[in-house]
Amino acid sequence: MSAPLPAADAAPPTRTELHCLVALLVIAALLRLGVICWKPELLVEDRDLYWGIANRLVAGDGFSHPDLRHPTAYRPPLYPLLLSVIVLVGGGSKTLAVVQIGLSVATVWLTWRLARKFGGKSNALLAAALVVFNPLLIQSTALAMTETLCAFLLMGLLLSRFVPTSRTRWLVGALVGLAALCRPTVWAFVALASVVTVAGWLKLRSSGSHRAVREVVREWWPIVVACGLTIAPWVIRNWMIFGQPIVTTTHGGYTLLLGNNNQAYAAEIAHPTDTSWDSREFQHVWEIVFWELGVESWDEVRRDEVMSASARGWIGRHPREFAESCWLRVRRFWNIFPGGADAGSLPKFARWGVAVFFAIELLAAAIGLWRLRRDEWAMWWPLVLLVLSFALVHVVYWSNLRMRAPVEPVLALLAARGLVPNRAAEIRTKATELI
């Protein structure tokens, strides 16, 4: 990201605006509590083994596989660490429900606060409302998964960018590291943001603005150092255990291969059916492959390499099928209808309600993106780049609607910009032109 920018905040919130905000925060908590009470078993369900890893941590076995008991880097560490704290203090799914609801409500507030940094109170309340009623974010609160925590961290990161102090730069770096330890997809955003920033730095350098170049370096080094210090324990631990400084996880090869193989292509594109592809047979086949290759279950690095190489080989041999698979993943990422096992329990009118909400939100976000003026890009480009980075990663890797959840608050900001013109910013621009 570029150096933090002093944002032109809107006028202080009125009493009416604050009352509306408080009402939205209460509604957000009640909606999420309602979903959790409707399906309390979801918070106990351990789809990605986060609860299992947390229990092993509390038992003193370290970050290890809950069933096989060997050290693992298959999942990012931050969410299991959060769950381990809950287990350590004697909490369970009820405590997690409180934490998840708290994170969700805080995300609503951060969205409102960030929208106000862009100069419009009407935009801010609308953006917050879109997050409050977002079906994907509501559902994520009821799952023991990373979406809720990641959305909170990303909104905190984006808001921190607009507070230009030396302390905040360290906070920005720490939040980048924490978000990446929660959801490795964040590294794609870091890479793209770094490219944009370096390009700007080179442009300044070529123009002879040495003072500006020094300013960029001064702004950046605390962010880089803080991010490095935040992820260092995970990287060092993996280096000591696996012999490699793994920054992300050992899950990437599986995720890449899951969407790029003959079975998935046949079931989802060549000969699709009304039922979604069941990947359990695929996993069983690969366990046989690993057994034949002599790759043990504890050798996650080798498994990751084999699966990644197999996926790349399939892509190289099947360019047309790969292109079709990419298009399928794009449609899934930007899907407006709920899918997967959870969608089956929803009545038809609820599924259509979700589709209408997302259709309006995405259309409004596209309008908001189109409405952005050149003078606004300095503030908006990290948000746009964040959504783009998540979307690009899931063009190649396995994708579904849930992968979009962490960037839904950013889409809400863009949608609010599209639905409510930023009159305050326009007035400031016109006033500047007249001077």
TADA-V964911 format. One record per backbone hydrogen bond with DSSP energy under -0.5 kcal/mol. NH is the residue of the N-H (numbers start at 1). CO is the residue of the C=O. Records with the same first field share a line. If there is no record, write none. Layout:
BEGIN
NH->CO, CO
END
This chain:
BEGIN
5->161
7->5, 162
9->7
10->116
18->14
19->15
20->16
21->17
22->18
23->19
24->20
25->21
26->22
27->23
28->24
29->25
30->26
31->27
32->28
33->29
34->30
35->31
36->32
37->33
38->34
39->35
40->37
42->39
43->40
44->40, 41
45->41
47->45
49->46
53->49
54->50
55->51
56->52
57->53
58->54
59->55
60->57
61->56
62->56
64->62
65->70
69->65
72->63
78->181
80->76
81->77
82->78
83->79
84->80
85->81
86->82
87->83
88->84
89->85
90->87
91->86
96->92
97->93
98->94
99->95
100->96
101->97
102->98
103->99
104->100
105->101
106->102
107->103
108->104
109->105
110->106
111->107
112->108
113->109
114->110
115->111
116->112
117->113
118->114, 115
119->116
120->115
124->120
125->121
126->122
127->123
128->124
129->125
130->126
131->127
132->128
133->129
134->131
138->134
139->135
140->136
141->137
142->138, 139
143->140
144->42
145->143
150->146
151->147
152->148
153->149
154->150
155->151
156->152
157->153
158->154
159->155
160->156
161->157
162->159
163->160
164->162
165->163
169->165
170->166
171->167
172->168
173->169
174->170
175->171
176->172
177->173
178->174
179->175
180->176
181->177
182->178
183->179
186->183
187->184
188->185
189->185
190->186
191->187
192->188
193->189
194->190
195->191
196->192
197->193
198->194
199->195
200->196
201->197
202->198
203->199
204->200
205->201
206->202
207->203
208->205
209->204
210->208
213->209
214->210
215->211
216->212
217->213
218->214
219->215
220->216
221->217
222->218
223->219, 220
224->220
225->221
226->222
227->223
228->224
229->225
230->226
231->227
232->228
233->229
235->231
236->232
237->233
238->234
239->235
240->236
241->237
242->238
243->238, 239
244->238
246->244
250->73
255->251
256->252
257->253
258->254
259->255
260->257
265->261
266->262
267->263
268->264
269->265
270->265
271->266
272->269
273->267
279->277
281->278
283->279
284->280
285->281
286->282
287->283
288->284
289->285
290->286
291->287
292->288
293->289
294->290
295->290
296->294
299->296
300->298
303->299
304->300
305->301
306->302
307->303
308->304
309->305
310->306
311->307
312->308
313->309
314->310
315->311
316->312
317->313
318->314
322->318
323->319
324->320
325->321
326->322
327->323
328->324
329->325
330->326
331->327
332->328
333->329
334->330
335->332
343->340
344->340, 341
345->342
346->343
351->347
352->348
353->349
354->350
355->351
356->352
357->353
358->354
359->355
360->356
361->357
362->358
363->359
364->360
365->361
366->362
367->363
368->364
369->365
370->366
371->367
372->368, 369
376->373
377->373, 374
379->376
380->376
381->377
383->380
384->380
385->381
386->382
387->383
388->384
389->385
390->386
391->387
392->388
393->389
394->390
395->392
396->392, 393
397->393
398->255
403->400
404->401
405->402
407->404
408->405
411->407
412->408
413->409
414->410
415->411
416->412
417->413
418->414
419->415
420->416
423->421
426->422
427->423
428->424
429->425
430->426
431->427
432->428
433->429
434->430
435->431
END
